[in-house]
Amino acid sequence: MKRVFYCVISLFCIAWIGIYVASPVFAYFYYKNQFMEQTAECSLAMDETWYIEQVESKTLNQTAKVHLLACHEYDKTRKIMLAMRVPESVLGYLGLEAIELHQRSIEPLIEQHRFRER
């Protein structure tokens, strides 16, 4: 009976370590680069979509919608990483790193904050 108890406790500990330690570490290293690339692509797609909406071009608007599919892939990868228990704070940090690595000039970033009308 004692042996069964120790076996059950050992299996429980192994499962706990697998779920709460091994799974997040594996997911982090396996999906890290993919997540960072998709974060940068989605950020760029959102910025471009905003600019296209300001121009009000129907042809470009269709292109913008297709370009936003990058955000769908980003969301899927993010959900997988969250399901594998990678902390939200780690995903936020990776997102910031991705945006910093794929920086553009400052002009497009400040353009969206300029007043068009008063």
N, CA, C and O atoms as a GROMACS GRO file, in nm:
protein
  472
    1MET      N    1   0.082  -0.119   0.000
    1MET     CA    2   0.000   0.000   0.000
    1MET      C    3   0.087   0.127   0.000
    1MET      O    4   0.058   0.225  -0.069
    2LYS      N    5   0.193   0.121   0.079
    2LYS     CA    6   0.284   0.234   0.085
    2LYS      C    7   0.351   0.258  -0.050
    2LYS      O    8   0.372   0.372  -0.091
    3ARG      N    9   0.384   0.151  -0.116
    3ARG     CA   10   0.450   0.159  -0.247
    3ARG      C   11   0.356   0.223  -0.350
    3ARG      O   12   0.401   0.303  -0.432
    4VAL      N   13   0.229   0.189  -0.348
    4VAL     CA   14   0.130   0.247  -0.439
    4VAL      C   15   0.117   0.397  -0.412
    4VAL      O   16   0.109   0.478  -0.504
    5PHE      N   17   0.114   0.432  -0.284
    5PHE     CA   18   0.104   0.574  -0.246
    5PHE      C   19   0.223   0.653  -0.301
    5PHE      O   20   0.204   0.759  -0.360
    6TYR      N   21   0.344   0.602  -0.283
    6TYR     CA   22   0.464   0.669  -0.334
    6TYR      C   23   0.463   0.677  -0.487
    6TYR      O   24   0.508   0.776  -0.545
    7CYS      N   25   0.414   0.574  -0.550
    7CYS     CA   26   0.405   0.573  -0.696
    7CYS      C   27   0.307   0.680  -0.745
    7CYS      O   28   0.336   0.752  -0.840
    8VAL      N   29   0.192   0.690  -0.679
    8VAL     CA   30   0.092   0.791  -0.716
    8VAL      C   31   0.146   0.932  -0.694
    8VAL      O   32   0.130   1.020  -0.778
    9ILE      N   33   0.211   0.953  -0.580
    9ILE     CA   34   0.269   1.084  -0.550
    9ILE      C   35   0.378   1.118  -0.652
    9ILE      O   36   0.387   1.232  -0.697
   10SER      N   37   0.461   1.022  -0.687
   10SER     CA   38   0.567   1.044  -0.786
   10SER      C   39   0.508   1.082  -0.922
   10SER      O   40   0.556   1.175  -0.986
   11LEU      N   41   0.406   1.010  -0.965
   11LEU     CA   42   0.340   1.041  -1.092
   11LEU      C   43   0.277   1.181  -1.089
   11LEU      O   44   0.284   1.255  -1.187
   12PHE      N   45   0.217   1.215  -0.976
   12PHE     CA   46   0.158   1.348  -0.962
   12PHE      C   47   0.266   1.456  -0.973
   12PHE      O   48   0.246   1.556  -1.042
   13CYS      N   49   0.379   1.436  -0.907
   13CYS     CA   50   0.489   1.534  -0.913
   13CYS      C   51   0.545   1.547  -1.054
   13CYS      O   52   0.573   1.657  -1.100
   14ILE      N   53   0.560   1.435  -1.122
   14ILE     CA   54   0.610   1.438  -1.260
   14ILE      C   55   0.512   1.513  -1.351
   14ILE      O   56   0.554   1.593  -1.435
   15ALA      N   57   0.382   1.486  -1.334
   15ALA     CA   58   0.281   1.554  -1.414
   15ALA      C   59   0.281   1.704  -1.385
   15ALA      O   60   0.271   1.786  -1.476
   16TRP      N   61   0.293   1.741  -1.257
   16TRP     CA   62   0.294   1.882  -1.219
   16TRP      C   63   0.414   1.954  -1.280
   16TRP      O   64   0.400   2.064  -1.334
   17ILE      N   65   0.530   1.892  -1.271
   17ILE     CA   66   0.651   1.952  -1.329
   17ILE      C   67   0.636   1.965  -1.481
   17ILE      O   68   0.677   2.065  -1.539
   18GLY      N   69   0.577   1.864  -1.544
   18GLY     CA   70   0.556   1.870  -1.688
   18GLY      C   71   0.464   1.982  -1.729
   18GLY      O   72   0.489   2.052  -1.827
   19ILE      N   73   0.355   2.001  -1.654
   19ILE     CA   74   0.255   2.102  -1.689
   19ILE      C   75   0.303   2.243  -1.655
   19ILE      O   76   0.288   2.335  -1.737
   20TYR      N   77   0.359   2.262  -1.538
   20TYR     CA   78   0.390   2.396  -1.490
   20TYR      C   79   0.534   2.442  -1.512
   20TYR      O   80   0.564   2.560  -1.496
   21VAL      N   81   0.623   2.350  -1.547
   21VAL     CA   82   0.762   2.389  -1.568
   21VAL      C   83   0.808   2.356  -1.710
   21VAL      O   84   0.850   2.445  -1.784
   22ALA      N   85   0.801   2.230  -1.746
   22ALA     CA   86   0.854   2.187  -1.876
   22ALA      C   87   0.775   2.244  -1.994
   22ALA      O   88   0.833   2.289  -2.092
   23SER      N   89   0.643   2.242  -1.984
   23SER     CA   90   0.559   2.290  -2.094
   23SER      C   91   0.583   2.438  -2.125
   23SER      O   92   0.602   2.471  -2.242
   24PRO      N   93   0.582   2.528  -2.026
   24PRO     CA   94   0.609   2.669  -2.058
   24PRO      C   95   0.750   2.693  -2.114
   24PRO      O   96   0.768   2.774  -2.205
   25VAL      N   97   0.848   2.623  -2.060
   25VAL     CA   98   0.985   2.641  -2.109
   25VAL      C   99   0.996   2.592  -2.253
   25VAL      O  100   1.057   2.659  -2.336
   26PHE      N  101   0.938   2.477  -2.282
   26PHE     CA  102   0.939   2.424  -2.418
   26PHE      C  103   0.868   2.520  -2.514
   26PHE      O  104   0.921   2.552  -2.620
   27ALA      N  105   0.748   2.566  -2.475
   27ALA     CA  106   0.671   2.656  -2.561
   27ALA      C  107   0.746   2.786  -2.587
   27ALA      O  108   0.745   2.838  -2.698
   28TYR      N  109   0.811   2.838  -2.484
   28TYR     CA  110   0.886   2.962  -2.499
   28TYR      C  111   0.994   2.948  -2.605
   28TYR      O  112   1.003   3.030  -2.696
   29PHE      N  113   1.076   2.846  -2.593
   29PHE     CA  114   1.187   2.831  -2.687
   29PHE      C  115   1.140   2.785  -2.825
   29PHE      O  116   1.203   2.821  -2.925
   30TYR      N  117   1.034   2.708  -2.832
   30TYR     CA  118   0.986   2.657  -2.961
   30TYR      C  119   0.916   2.767  -3.042
   30TYR      O  120   0.936   2.776  -3.163
   31TYR      N  121   0.835   2.850  -2.976
   31TYR     CA  122   0.754   2.949  -3.046
   31TYR      C  123   0.809   3.092  -3.040
   31TYR      O  124   0.752   3.181  -3.102
   32LYS      N  125   0.918   3.115  -2.970
   32LYS     CA  126   0.970   3.250  -2.947
   32LYS      C  127   0.993   3.328  -3.076
   32LYS      O  128   0.938   3.437  -3.093
   33ASN      N  129   1.071   3.275  -3.167
   33ASN     CA  130   1.104   3.347  -3.291
   33ASN      C  131   0.982   3.368  -3.379
   33ASN      O  132   0.962   3.475  -3.436
   34GLN      N  133   0.899   3.264  -3.389
   34GLN     CA  134   0.777   3.274  -3.468
   34GLN      C  135   0.686   3.383  -3.410
   34GLN      O  136   0.630   3.463  -3.485
   35PHE      N  137   0.671   3.385  -3.279
   35PHE     CA  138   0.586   3.485  -3.214
   35PHE      C  139   0.638   3.626  -3.236
   35PHE      O  140   0.561   3.718  -3.262
   36MET      N  141   0.769   3.643  -3.226
   36MET     CA  142   0.826   3.776  -3.245
   36MET      C  143   0.809   3.825  -3.389
   36MET      O  144   0.778   3.942  -3.411
   37GLU      N  145   0.828   3.737  -3.487
   37GLU     CA  146   0.808   3.775  -3.627
   37GLU      C  147   0.663   3.812  -3.652
   37GLU      O  148   0.634   3.912  -3.718
   38GLN      N  149   0.571   3.732  -3.599
   38GLN     CA  150   0.429   3.759  -3.620
   38GLN      C  151   0.385   3.886  -3.548
   38GLN      O  152   0.296   3.957  -3.597
   39THR      N  153   0.444   3.915  -3.435
   39THR     CA  154   0.414   4.040  -3.364
   39THR      C  155   0.453   4.160  -3.449
   39THR      O  156   0.376   4.255  -3.463
   40ALA      N  157   0.572   4.156  -3.505
   40ALA     CA  158   0.618   4.266  -3.590
   40ALA      C  159   0.531   4.280  -3.714
   40ALA      O  160   0.497   4.391  -3.754
   41GLU      N  161   0.495   4.167  -3.777
   41GLU     CA  162   0.411   4.172  -3.897
   41GLU      C  163   0.273   4.229  -3.865
   41GLU      O  164   0.220   4.310  -3.941
   42CYS      N  165   0.216   4.188  -3.753
   42CYS     CA  166   0.083   4.237  -3.714
   42CYS      C  167   0.088   4.386  -3.682
   42CYS      O  168  -0.002   4.461  -3.719
   43SER      N  169   0.191   4.428  -3.613
   43SER     CA  170   0.207   4.570  -3.581
   43SER      C  171   0.216   4.654  -3.708
   43SER      O  172   0.152   4.758  -3.720
   44LEU      N  173   0.296   4.607  -3.802
   44LEU     CA  174   0.308   4.676  -3.930
   44LEU      C  175   0.175   4.678  -4.005
   44LEU      O  176   0.138   4.780  -4.063
   45ALA      N  177   0.105   4.565  -4.005
   45ALA     CA  178  -0.024   4.557  -4.074
   45ALA      C  179  -0.126   4.654  -4.013
   45ALA      O  180  -0.201   4.718  -4.085
   46MET      N  181  -0.127   4.664  -3.881
   46MET     CA  182  -0.221   4.757  -3.817
   46MET      C  183  -0.187   4.902  -3.850
   46MET      O  184  -0.276   4.983  -3.876
   47ASP      N  185  -0.058   4.935  -3.849
   47ASP     CA  186  -0.017   5.071  -3.885
   47ASP      C  187  -0.054   5.103  -4.030
   47ASP      O  188  -0.108   5.210  -4.058
   48GLU      N  189  -0.026   5.011  -4.121
   48GLU     CA  190  -0.057   5.034  -4.262
   48GLU      C  191  -0.207   5.045  -4.284
   48GLU      O  192  -0.252   5.127  -4.364
   49THR      N  193  -0.284   4.965  -4.214
   49THR     CA  194  -0.430   4.971  -4.227
   49THR      C  195  -0.482   5.107  -4.182
   49THR      O  196  -0.572   5.163  -4.244
   50TRP      N  197  -0.426   5.159  -4.075
   50TRP     CA  198  -0.469   5.290  -4.027
   50TRP      C  199  -0.442   5.397  -4.132
   50TRP      O  200  -0.527   5.482  -4.159
   51TYR      N  201  -0.324   5.393  -4.192
   51TYR     CA  202  -0.290   5.492  -4.295
   51TYR      C  203  -0.381   5.476  -4.417
   51TYR      O  204  -0.424   5.576  -4.476
   52ILE      N  205  -0.409   5.354  -4.456
   52ILE     CA  206  -0.494   5.330  -4.573
   52ILE      C  207  -0.635   5.380  -4.547
   52ILE      O  208  -0.699   5.435  -4.637
   53GLU      N  209  -0.685   5.362  -4.425
   53GLU     CA  210  -0.818   5.412  -4.392
   53GLU      C  211  -0.824   5.565  -4.398
   53GLU      O  212  -0.929   5.620  -4.429
   54GLN      N  213  -0.715   5.632  -4.371
   54GLN     CA  214  -0.711   5.778  -4.379
   54GLN      C  215  -0.722   5.824  -4.525
   54GLN      O  216  -0.779   5.929  -4.552
   55VAL      N  217  -0.667   5.745  -4.617
   55VAL     CA  218  -0.671   5.778  -4.759
   55VAL      C  219  -0.809   5.750  -4.818
   55VAL      O  220  -0.849   5.813  -4.916
   56GLU      N  221  -0.882   5.655  -4.760
   56GLU     CA  222  -1.015   5.614  -4.804
   56GLU      C  223  -1.016   5.559  -4.947
   56GLU      O  224  -1.099   5.598  -5.028
   57SER      N  225  -0.925   5.470  -4.975
   57SER     CA  226  -0.918   5.406  -5.106
   57SER      C  227  -0.978   5.266  -5.094
   57SER      O  228  -0.934   5.187  -5.010
   58LYS      N  229  -1.076   5.234  -5.178
   58LYS     CA  230  -1.142   5.104  -5.168
   58LYS      C  231  -1.050   4.989  -5.209
   58LYS      O  232  -1.054   4.882  -5.150
   59THR      N  233  -0.969   5.012  -5.310
   59THR     CA  234  -0.876   4.905  -5.353
   59THR      C  235  -0.773   4.879  -5.245
   59THR      O  236  -0.746   4.764  -5.211
   60LEU      N  237  -0.717   4.984  -5.191
   60LEU     CA  238  -0.618   4.966  -5.085
   60LEU      C  239  -0.682   4.910  -4.959
   60LEU      O  240  -0.617   4.839  -4.882
   61ASN      N  241  -0.810   4.941  -4.937
   61ASN     CA  242  -0.880   4.889  -4.820
   61ASN      C  243  -0.889   4.736  -4.826
   61ASN      O  244  -0.874   4.670  -4.723
   62GLN      N  245  -0.914   4.680  -4.944
   62GLN     CA  246  -0.916   4.534  -4.960
   62GLN      C  247  -0.779   4.475  -4.930
   62GLN      O  248  -0.768   4.371  -4.866
   63THR      N  249  -0.675   4.542  -4.978
   63THR     CA  250  -0.538   4.497  -4.952
   63THR      C  251  -0.508   4.499  -4.803
   63THR      O  252  -0.444   4.409  -4.751
   64ALA      N  253  -0.555   4.602  -4.736
   64ALA     CA  254  -0.532   4.614  -4.592
   64ALA      C  255  -0.598   4.500  -4.516
   64ALA      O  256  -0.541   4.447  -4.421
   65LYS      N  257  -0.718   4.463  -4.559
   65LYS     CA  258  -0.787   4.352  -4.492
   65LYS      C  259  -0.710   4.221  -4.508
   65LYS      O  260  -0.702   4.142  -4.414
   66VAL      N  261  -0.656   4.199  -4.624
   66VAL     CA  262  -0.576   4.078  -4.647
   66VAL      C  263  -0.449   4.084  -4.562
   66VAL      O  264  -0.405   3.983  -4.506
   67HIS      N  265  -0.391   4.202  -4.554
   67HIS     CA  266  -0.267   4.219  -4.477
   67HIS      C  267  -0.291   4.192  -4.328
   67HIS      O  268  -0.200   4.149  -4.257
   68LEU      N  269  -0.412   4.219  -4.282
   68LEU     CA  270  -0.444   4.197  -4.140
   68LEU      C  271  -0.454   4.049  -4.103
   68LEU      O  272  -0.466   4.016  -3.985
   69LEU      N  273  -0.449   3.960  -4.201
   69LEU     CA  274  -0.447   3.817  -4.170
   69LEU      C  275  -0.323   3.780  -4.090
   69LEU      O  276  -0.321   3.678  -4.020
   70ALA      N  277  -0.219   3.862  -4.099
   70ALA     CA  278  -0.099   3.839  -4.017
   70ALA      C  279  -0.135   3.844  -3.869
   70ALA      O  280  -0.075   3.774  -3.788
   71CYS      N  281  -0.231   3.928  -3.834
   71CYS     CA  282  -0.273   3.938  -3.694
   71CYS      C  283  -0.344   3.811  -3.648
   71CYS      O  284  -0.337   3.774  -3.531
   72HIS      N  285  -0.412   3.745  -3.740
   72HIS     CA  286  -0.478   3.619  -3.705
   72HIS      C  287  -0.374   3.512  -3.669
   72HIS      O  288  -0.391   3.439  -3.571
   73GLU      N  289  -0.269   3.505  -3.747
   73GLU     CA  290  -0.162   3.409  -3.717
   73GLU      C  291  -0.094   3.443  -3.585
   73GLU      O  292  -0.059   3.354  -3.507
   74TYR      N  293  -0.074   3.571  -3.561
   74TYR     CA  294  -0.017   3.616  -3.434
   74TYR      C  295  -0.105   3.572  -3.317
   74TYR      O  296  -0.056   3.520  -3.217
   75ASP      N  297  -0.237   3.593  -3.331
   75ASP     CA  298  -0.330   3.553  -3.224
   75ASP      C  299  -0.327   3.404  -3.198
   75ASP      O  300  -0.331   3.360  -3.083
   76LYS      N  301  -0.319   3.325  -3.305
   76LYS     CA  302  -0.315   3.179  -3.287
   76LYS      C  303  -0.190   3.136  -3.211
   76LYS      O  304  -0.198   3.055  -3.119
   77THR      N  305  -0.076   3.191  -3.249
   77THR     CA  306   0.050   3.155  -3.181
   77THR      C  307   0.045   3.200  -3.035
   77THR      O  308   0.092   3.129  -2.946
   78ARG      N  309  -0.010   3.318  -3.012
   78ARG     CA  310  -0.020   3.370  -2.875
   78ARG      C  311  -0.109   3.280  -2.790
   78ARG      O  312  -0.076   3.251  -2.675
   79LYS      N  313  -0.220   3.236  -2.845
   79LYS     CA  314  -0.312   3.148  -2.770
   79LYS      C  315  -0.246   3.013  -2.739
   79LYS      O  316  -0.265   2.958  -2.631
   80ILE      N  317  -0.169   2.961  -2.833
   80ILE     CA  318  -0.098   2.836  -2.809
   80ILE      C  319   0.000   2.853  -2.693
   80ILE      O  320   0.008   2.768  -2.604
   81MET      N  321   0.074   2.963  -2.696
   81MET     CA  322   0.171   2.986  -2.589
   81MET      C  323   0.103   3.006  -2.454
   81MET      O  324   0.153   2.958  -2.352
   82LEU      N  325  -0.010   3.076  -2.453
   82LEU     CA  326  -0.084   3.092  -2.328
   82LEU      C  327  -0.140   2.959  -2.278
   82LEU      O  328  -0.140   2.932  -2.158
   83ALA      N  329  -0.188   2.876  -2.371
   83ALA     CA  330  -0.240   2.745  -2.332
   83ALA      C  331  -0.131   2.657  -2.274
   83ALA      O  332  -0.158   2.571  -2.190
   84MET      N  333  -0.009   2.678  -2.319
   84MET     CA  334   0.104   2.600  -2.266
   84MET      C  335   0.166   2.670  -2.144
   84MET      O  336   0.276   2.637  -2.102
   85ARG      N  337   0.091   2.766  -2.089
   85ARG     CA  338   0.124   2.833  -1.962
   85ARG      C  339   0.245   2.926  -1.966
   85ARG      O  340   0.311   2.945  -1.864
   86VAL      N  341   0.275   2.982  -2.082
   86VAL     CA  342   0.376   3.087  -2.087
   86VAL      C  343   0.310   3.212  -2.029
   86VAL      O  344   0.202   3.250  -2.075
   87PRO      N  345   0.370   3.276  -1.930
   87PRO     CA  346   0.306   3.391  -1.864
   87PRO      C  347   0.281   3.508  -1.960
   87PRO      O  348   0.357   3.531  -2.054
   88GLU      N  349   0.173   3.580  -1.933
   88GLU     CA  350   0.136   3.697  -2.013
   88GLU      C  351   0.247   3.802  -2.013
   88GLU      O  352   0.272   3.867  -2.114
   89SER      N  353   0.314   3.817  -1.899
   89SER     CA  354   0.422   3.916  -1.891
   89SER      C  355   0.538   3.880  -1.984
   89SER      O  356   0.601   3.970  -2.041
   90VAL      N  357   0.565   3.753  -2.001
   90VAL     CA  358   0.672   3.709  -2.092
   90VAL      C  359   0.631   3.738  -2.236
   90VAL      O  360   0.713   3.783  -2.316
   91LEU      N  361   0.505   3.713  -2.270
   91LEU     CA  362   0.457   3.743  -2.405
   91LEU      C  363   0.462   3.893  -2.433
   91LEU      O  364   0.498   3.935  -2.543
   92GLY      N  365   0.428   3.973  -2.334
   92GLY     CA  366   0.437   4.118  -2.350
   92GLY      C  367   0.579   4.163  -2.375
   92GLY      O  368   0.604   4.249  -2.460
   93TYR      N  369   0.672   4.106  -2.301
   93TYR     CA  370   0.814   4.140  -2.320
   93TYR      C  371   0.862   4.099  -2.460
   93TYR      O  372   0.932   4.175  -2.526
   94LEU      N  373   0.824   3.980  -2.504
   94LEU     CA  374   0.862   3.935  -2.638
   94LEU      C  375   0.805   4.028  -2.745
   94LEU      O  376   0.871   4.057  -2.844
   95GLY      N  377   0.682   4.074  -2.724
   95GLY     CA  378   0.620   4.167  -2.818
   95GLY      C  379   0.697   4.297  -2.827
   95GLY      O  380   0.720   4.349  -2.937
   96LEU      N  381   0.738   4.350  -2.712
   96LEU     CA  382   0.816   4.474  -2.713
   96LEU      C  383   0.951   4.453  -2.780
   96LEU      O  384   0.997   4.539  -2.856
   97GLU      N  385   1.014   4.341  -2.752
   97GLU     CA  386   1.142   4.310  -2.816
   97GLU      C  387   1.126   4.303  -2.968
   97GLU      O  388   1.210   4.355  -3.042
   98ALA      N  389   1.018   4.240  -3.013
   98ALA     CA  390   0.995   4.226  -3.157
   98ALA      C  391   0.978   4.361  -3.224
   98ALA      O  392   1.033   4.386  -3.331
   99ILE      N  393   0.902   4.449  -3.160
   99ILE     CA  394   0.879   4.581  -3.218
   99ILE      C  395   1.008   4.662  -3.219
   99ILE      O  396   1.034   4.736  -3.313
  100GLU      N  397   1.089   4.648  -3.114
  100GLU     CA  398   1.217   4.719  -3.111
  100GLU      C  399   1.312   4.667  -3.218
  100GLU      O  400   1.384   4.746  -3.279
  101LEU      N  401   1.313   4.537  -3.240
  101LEU     CA  402   1.402   4.480  -3.340
  101LEU      C  403   1.365   4.520  -3.481
  101LEU      O  404   1.452   4.531  -3.568
  102HIS      N  405   1.236   4.542  -3.505
  102HIS     CA  406   1.188   4.576  -3.639
  102HIS      C  407   1.147   4.723  -3.644
  102HIS      O  408   1.043   4.756  -3.702
  103GLN      N  409   1.227   4.809  -3.585
  103GLN     CA  410   1.193   4.951  -3.580
  103GLN      C  411   1.196   5.013  -3.719
  103GLN      O  412   1.273   4.976  -3.807
  104ARG      N  413   1.106   5.110  -3.733
  104ARG     CA  414   1.104   5.192  -3.853
  104ARG      C  415   1.145   5.333  -3.813
  104ARG      O  416   1.171   5.360  -3.696
  105SER      N  417   1.150   5.421  -3.909
  105SER     CA  418   1.185   5.559  -3.876
  105SER      C  419   1.075   5.618  -3.788
  105SER      O  420   0.963   5.566  -3.785
  106ILE      N  421   1.106   5.723  -3.718
  106ILE     CA  422   1.013   5.783  -3.624
  106ILE      C  423   0.898   5.856  -3.694
  106ILE      O  424   0.791   5.872  -3.636
  107GLU      N  425   0.920   5.900  -3.816
  107GLU     CA  426   0.819   5.980  -3.888
  107GLU      C  427   0.684   5.908  -3.901
  107GLU      O  428   0.582   5.969  -3.869
  108PRO      N  429   0.679   5.783  -3.945
  108PRO     CA  430   0.548   5.717  -3.954
  108PRO      C  431   0.481   5.700  -3.817
  108PRO      O  432   0.358   5.698  -3.808
  109LEU      N  433   0.560   5.687  -3.713
  109LEU     CA  434   0.501   5.669  -3.581
  109LEU      C  435   0.439   5.798  -3.528
  109LEU      O  436   0.334   5.794  -3.464
  110ILE      N  437   0.503   5.912  -3.555
  110ILE     CA  438   0.447   6.037  -3.504
  110ILE      C  439   0.338   6.092  -3.596
  110ILE      O  440   0.257   6.175  -3.554
  111GLU      N  441   0.335   6.047  -3.720
  111GLU     CA  442   0.236   6.096  -3.816
  111GLU      C  443   0.094   6.071  -3.767
  111GLU      O  444   0.006   6.155  -3.787
  112GLN      N  445   0.072   5.959  -3.705
  112GLN     CA  446  -0.064   5.925  -3.661
  112GLN      C  447  -0.111   6.012  -3.544
  112GLN      O  448  -0.229   6.013  -3.512
  113HIS      N  449  -0.020   6.084  -3.481
  113HIS     CA  450  -0.057   6.168  -3.368
  113HIS      C  451  -0.074   6.316  -3.406
  113HIS      O  452  -0.106   6.398  -3.321
  114ARG      N  453  -0.054   6.348  -3.531
  114ARG     CA  454  -0.070   6.487  -3.575
  114ARG      C  455  -0.217   6.516  -3.599
  114ARG      O  456  -0.294   6.430  -3.642
  115PHE      N  457  -0.256   6.640  -3.570
  115PHE     CA  458  -0.393   6.681  -3.593
  115PHE      C  459  -0.417   6.703  -3.742
  115PHE      O  460  -0.334   6.764  -3.809
  116ARG      N  461  -0.526   6.653  -3.792
  116ARG     CA  462  -0.565   6.675  -3.932
  116ARG      C  463  -0.661   6.794  -3.941
  116ARG      O  464  -0.654   6.874  -4.033
  117GLU      N  465  -0.750   6.802  -3.844
  117GLU     CA  466  -0.850   6.909  -3.841
  117GLU      C  467  -0.865   6.957  -3.698
  117GLU      O  468  -0.829   6.888  -3.603
  118ARG      N  469  -0.918   7.075  -3.686
  118ARG     CA  470  -0.948   7.128  -3.552
  118ARG      C  471  -1.090   7.172  -3.548
  118ARG      O  472  -1.137   7.220  -3.445
   0.00000   0.00000   0.00000
